[in-house]
Amino acid sequence: MDQYIQAIVALLAIANPLAAVPVFLEAVDGTDKKQRRKPAFLAAVSVFAILLVAAIAGNWVLDIFDVSIAAFRCGGGLVILLMGLTMLQGRTSRVQKESLTHNDRLTKIFVPLAMPLIAGPGAITTVITIALAEPYWKNLSVALTAIVVLASVLWLMLILSQRVHELLGPLGQKILLRFFGLILVAIGVQFMLAGAYEFFTDVMEQGSQT
């Protein structure tokens, strides 16, 4: 039981579902409560599917494209950084402005909200690490349980974001947008620095072995 609790806490802390709230509010701006239920459900299902694939075949998928976890972390961090910088200026990005049609809104729920913001390099690395430990089948069940809990918490927070949207009003939404823009910038920089550190550490280790 302790192993399950540790995995759940670790994944929730790394994925940070709270960070998805302002991005979700921007993506579904102009829609009513009923119209927001589908994007919230889609986001939760997308995160579940991404992390499920990562837990089962994460290393294999990255190897196919010859992409390291460090490079994936840097790329995901750059996407989050650019999005955060735009939000910090109090305006929506091109990515978010394109979310005008129904199909565009659903697309933006998947990228960048589901990935790389929630199911990003940190979360993917976490589930891969948990699932690949021995014994495999037991630890795979631990990883899957943590993924289900994360997806459920994300769905709940996105559903509750409707109330946040109503309580804040236009001014409050702009303040929240700038605040979380700063948070996203920090998250993006952290991902990029961690990825760069891992990359150069691997290069130095490979150089010392040759």
C-alpha positions in Angstrom: 0.0 0.0 0.0 2.9 2.4 0.8 4.2 1.8 -2.7 0.9 2.8 -4.3 0.7 6.0 -2.1 4.2 7.0 -2.9 3.7 6.6 -6.6 0.4 8.6 -6.5 1.9 11.4 -4.5 5.0 11.6 -6.7 3.0 11.7 -9.9 0.5 14.3 -8.7 3.4 16.5 -7.4 5.3 16.3 -10.7 2.3 16.6 -13.1 0.7 19.4 -11.0 -2.9 19.3 -12.3 -3.5 22.8 -10.9 -1.3 24.3 -13.6 -3.8 23.1 -16.2 -6.6 25.3 -14.9 -5.7 28.7 -16.5 -4.8 27.0 -19.8 -8.1 25.2 -19.8 -10.0 28.4 -19.1 -8.3 30.1 -22.0 -9.0 27.2 -24.3 -12.7 27.0 -23.5 -13.3 30.8 -23.2 -16.7 31.7 -24.6 -18.3 28.3 -24.0 -21.0 27.4 -21.5 -20.9 24.8 -18.7 -22.2 22.0 -20.8 -19.7 22.6 -23.6 -16.8 22.5 -21.2 -17.6 19.0 -19.9 -16.4 17.4 -23.1 -13.0 19.2 -23.2 -12.5 18.4 -19.5 -13.2 14.7 -20.1 -11.0 14.8 -23.2 -8.1 16.3 -21.3 -8.3 13.6 -18.5 -8.6 10.8 -21.1 -5.7 12.2 -23.1 -3.4 12.3 -20.0 -4.4 8.8 -19.1 -3.7 7.5 -22.6 -0.3 9.2 -22.9 0.9 8.0 -19.6 -0.5 4.5 -20.1 1.5 4.2 -23.4 4.6 5.7 -21.6 4.3 3.1 -18.8 3.9 0.2 -21.2 6.2 1.2 -24.1 7.7 4.5 -23.2 11.4 3.7 -23.7 10.6 1.7 -26.8 8.7 4.6 -28.4 11.5 7.1 -27.7 14.1 4.7 -29.0 12.2 4.4 -32.3 12.6 8.2 -32.9 16.1 8.2 -31.3 14.9 10.8 -28.8 16.3 10.8 -25.3 14.3 11.7 -22.2 16.6 14.7 -21.8 15.8 16.0 -25.2 12.1 15.4 -24.7 12.3 17.3 -21.4 14.0 20.3 -23.2 11.5 20.3 -26.0 8.5 20.2 -23.6 10.0 22.8 -21.4 10.4 25.2 -24.4 6.7 24.8 -25.4 5.7 25.6 -21.8 8.1 28.5 -21.6 6.8 30.2 -24.8 3.2 29.7 -23.7 3.9 31.1 -20.2 5.7 34.2 -21.6 2.7 35.0 -23.7 0.3 34.6 -20.8 2.6 36.7 -18.6 1.9 39.6 -21.0 -1.8 39.3 -20.3 -2.7 38.1 -23.7 -3.5 34.8 -25.3 -0.9 33.2 -27.6 -1.4 32.3 -31.3 -1.9 28.8 -30.2 -4.8 29.8 -27.9 -6.2 32.4 -30.3 -6.6 29.6 -32.9 -9.0 27.9 -30.4 -12.1 29.5 -32.0 -13.8 26.5 -33.6 -15.0 23.3 -31.9 -12.3 21.2 -33.5 -9.5 23.7 -32.7 -10.6 23.8 -29.0 -10.3 20.1 -28.7 -6.9 20.2 -30.4 -5.6 22.7 -27.9 -6.9 20.6 -25.0 -4.5 17.9 -26.2 -1.5 20.2 -26.9 -0.3 21.9 -24.9 -2.6 21.2 -21.9 -2.5 17.4 -21.9 1.0 17.2 -23.3 3.5 18.5 -22.4 2.0 20.5 -19.5 0.5 17.6 -17.5 1.7 14.4 -19.2 5.1 16.0 -19.8 8.7 14.8 -19.5 8.6 14.6 -15.7 5.4 12.6 -15.5 6.4 10.3 -18.4 9.8 9.7 -16.8 8.1 8.9 -13.5 5.7 6.3 -14.8 8.5 4.7 -16.9 10.7 4.5 -13.9 7.9 3.0 -11.7 6.8 0.5 -14.4 10.2 -0.8 -15.3 11.2 -1.7 -11.7 11.1 -5.3 -10.6 8.9 -7.2 -10.3 7.5 -5.8 -13.5 3.8 -6.7 -13.3 3.4 -5.5 -9.8 5.1 -2.2 -10.5 3.1 -1.8 -13.7 -0.1 -2.0 -11.7 1.3 0.6 -9.3 2.0 3.0 -12.2 -1.4 2.4 -13.7 -3.1 3.2 -10.4 -1.2 6.4 -10.1 -2.2 7.3 -13.7 -5.9 6.7 -13.0 -5.7 8.9 -9.9 -4.0 11.7 -11.7 -6.5 11.7 -14.6 -9.4 11.7 -12.1 -7.9 14.6 -10.1 -7.3 16.5 -13.4 -10.9 16.0 -14.5 -12.2 17.2 -11.2 -10.1 20.3 -11.2 -11.1 21.2 -14.8 -14.8 20.8 -13.9 -14.3 23.0 -10.9 -12.5 25.6 -13.0 -15.9 26.6 -14.3 -16.8 28.0 -10.9 -13.4 29.7 -10.7 -14.1 31.3 -14.0 -17.5 32.7 -12.8 -16.1 33.9 -9.4 -13.1 35.8 -10.8 -14.7 37.9 -13.4 -12.8 39.6 -16.3 -10.3 41.4 -14.0 -9.6 38.4 -11.9 -9.1 36.2 -15.0 -6.4 38.6 -16.3 -4.6 38.6 -12.9 -4.8 34.8 -12.8 -3.6 34.6 -16.4 -0.5 36.6 -15.6 0.2 34.8 -12.3 0.0 31.4 -13.9 2.0 32.7 -16.9 4.9 33.3 -14.5 4.4 29.8 -13.0 4.5 28.2 -16.4 7.6 30.2 -17.3 9.3 28.8 -14.2 8.1 25.3 -15.0 9.4 25.6 -18.6 12.8 26.8 -17.5 13.1 24.1 -14.9 12.3 21.4 -17.5 14.8 22.9 -20.0 17.6 23.2 -17.4 16.9 19.7 -16.1 17.0 18.3 -19.6 20.2 20.2 -20.5 21.8 18.9 -17.3 20.9 15.3 -18.1 22.0 15.6 -21.7 25.5 17.0 -20.9 25.9 14.6 -18.0 25.3 11.7 -20.4 27.7 13.1 -22.9 30.4 13.5 -20.3 29.9 10.0 -19.0 30.1 8.6 -22.6 33.2 10.6 -23.2 34.9 9.3 -20.0 34.1 5.7 -21.0 35.8 6.1 -24.4 
